[in-house]
Amino acid sequence: MLLAFDTATPLVSVALHDGDRVVVEHSSEVPMKHGEHLAPLIARAMADVGIVRQDLTAIAVGVGPGPFTGLRVGVVTARTLGFVLDVPVYGVCSLDAIALEAVETGAARGSFLVATDARRKEVYLASYDADGRRLEGPVVTRPADVATDAPVAGAGPGLYPDAFPTAITPTRPSAGWLAAGVGAELVELLDPEPLYLRRPDAVAGAPRKPVS
């Protein structure tokens, strides 16, 4: 049983894949609660299917790009489970999972882009061919610098409609499609390392001067 999850966006997504199909998928309803929601969603998914952790044979995790905190929660959880259970851990670019769903559901019928929220009035962007193969990216950039009439999946069009007027679904990565992509070898498998693309917002402060 493959456990897949993605924490690259404000909402956590978790799914289980039995080798043939996705058997359960859950998503959080409250944004920006990665640390609080990921473990309970995993437990809920396994309870729904009636399995325990020892029944897992592999872990797949969305590695972003995305915010530092969310990605860290997902990647650390995946690595920990992989180590404890002695099962392989696969990383998948979260934009690739969005692209896969766009192609497989017919939302994308030619080449297209995926743009997700990078905050700071920027987006994470990658381009794809009609089969969902990534051509360029991901990069972090300002929407105005990459404005296009081409179809764009992800949260970008909703946030920046002037730059991306041709919106297509989905708007965020699904753990179910991530799992399906890994199971059918439709996505590139990466090391479970987070794709931050830039430095985190929080940085260590300068050392304090000793008090004389």
N, C-alpha and C positions, 0 to 999 in steps of 0.2 A: 504494500500500500504506500503510495507516494503522498506525502504531506507537502502542500505548497502554501506559501503566504507572501503577501506584499505589504510593505509599510512605507512605500515611497511617496504616498499622498496623505492628506489629512485623515483618511479613513482606512482602517485595517481590513484586509481581505484574506480569508483562509479557506482552503479547499482540500479535499481528499480525492485521489484518483486511484482506481483499483487495477489499472493496467489496460482497461478497455474504455472506461468513461469516468467522468467526474461524478462521484456518488453523493457529495454534499458540498455546499459552499455557504459561508456566512461572512457578513461584513458588519463592521461596527456602525453604530448610528450616530455617535457623537464624535466630532473631529478632534484631532490633536490629542488623543489619549492612547498612543501606541503602547506604552509600557503597561497601562492598566488593562487594555483590552486584548492584546495578542494571546497571552496564555489562556484566559478564559474561553476565547473563541476556538483555540486549538482543542481544549478539553471538551467543549460543546460539540465540535465536529466529530471527534472520536467517539463520544457517547452516543451521538445520533446513529453512527454506523455500527456501534457495538464492538469497538476494538480498544486495545491498550497500546501504550507507546512501543512495546516490544513487537507489535505487529507492523510497525513502519519499516519499510525497506529502503527509503530514500527521502531526502528533503530537497525541496526546490524553493528558492527565495528570490524575490525581486530585489535587485541590487541598485535600483535607481536608474538615472540620477534623481535625487530628491534631497529634502532637508536632512541635515546632519543627524539630528536626534532620532527621527523616524527610522532612517536607514540603519543606524547603529543598533536600535532595538531589534529589528528584523534579522540582521546579519549575525549579531551575537547569539540570538536565540537559535538560529539555524545551525551555527557552528557548535553550540553547546549540545543540542540534540544529536547532531551527527557524531560528536565525540562520545557522548554517553551511550548511544545505541550502536555505535560502530557501523554506521551506514553512510553512504556517499551524500555529499551536499553539493547541489548545483546552483550556480548563480545565473540569473537571467536579467537582461536589461529590461526594466519595467516598460520602457517605450516599445520594445519588441512585443510584449504581451498585448499592449493596446493595438499595435499594428496587426497582429495575428487575428484578433477578434474582428477588427475592421474588415479584413479580407474574407475571413471565413463566414461572416454574416452577410456579406454582400454590400456593406456600407461603402467600401472602397472598390471601385471598378477600374482603376488605373493607378498610376503613380500618385503618391500622396505624402503628406507630412504628419508627424505627431508632435504636438506642442503641449507641454505641461507647465504648471506654475512653478517658477523658480524664485518667486518673491522678488523684492527689490525692483519691481516693474520689469522683470525679465522672464524668459521662458527657457525651458530645456527643449531642444529641437533636434529631430532626426528626420531624414527623408527615406522613403521606401518605394520599391517598385510594385507592380501590380500583384505580385505573388507574396508581398509582405517581407521581402528581403531588404535589410537595411543597406542603404547606399552611402549615406554620409551621416556623421554625428555619432553620438549626441554631443551637442554643444550648448553652452549657455549664452544667450544673446538677448538684445532688446527687440521686442516685437516690430517696432518701426523699421528696424534694419533688415528684417526678413519678411516684410509684408508681402502677401501673395493671394491670388484668387484661386490657387489650387486647393483641393480638399484637404482639410486638416482635422485630425482626430485629437482627443485629449481635452484638457480643460482650457487650453489656450484660446480657442475661438470664443468661449463664453466670457473670458476675462478681457480679451482684446479684439472685439468684433470688427473694428476698423482695419486692423492688420490682417485678420483671418476671417473674411466674410463667409467662406464656404465651409461650414462646420459639418462634420460627420461623426457618427458614434464609433466607439464608446468615448466617454469623457475621462475615465480613469482605468487603471489596470485591474483586471479580475484574476484572482488566484485560480479560479477554475480554468480560464484560458491559459494561464501560465502553466498549470499542471498538464493540460492537454497538449500544449506545445512541447513540453519536455517528454511526455509519454510517447508522442508521435514523431519526435525528433524534428520538429518544425521551427525551433528557435535555436539560436546559438547558445551553447552552454559556456558559462564563464566561471572563473574562480569566485567563491563567495566573498568578494571584496566590494565594499560600497563604492559606487560611482558618485563622488561628491561634485566633481568638476570645479569646485572652488573651495576656498577656505571656509570653515564654519564661522557663524556670526560671533559665537562666544570664544574669546581668546584669553589666555592667561595674562594676568596683570603683571606689571613690572615689579621686580622684587622690592620689598620695602627697605628703606634705609635704616640701619641700626640706630637705636636711640642712644644718644651719648649722655 
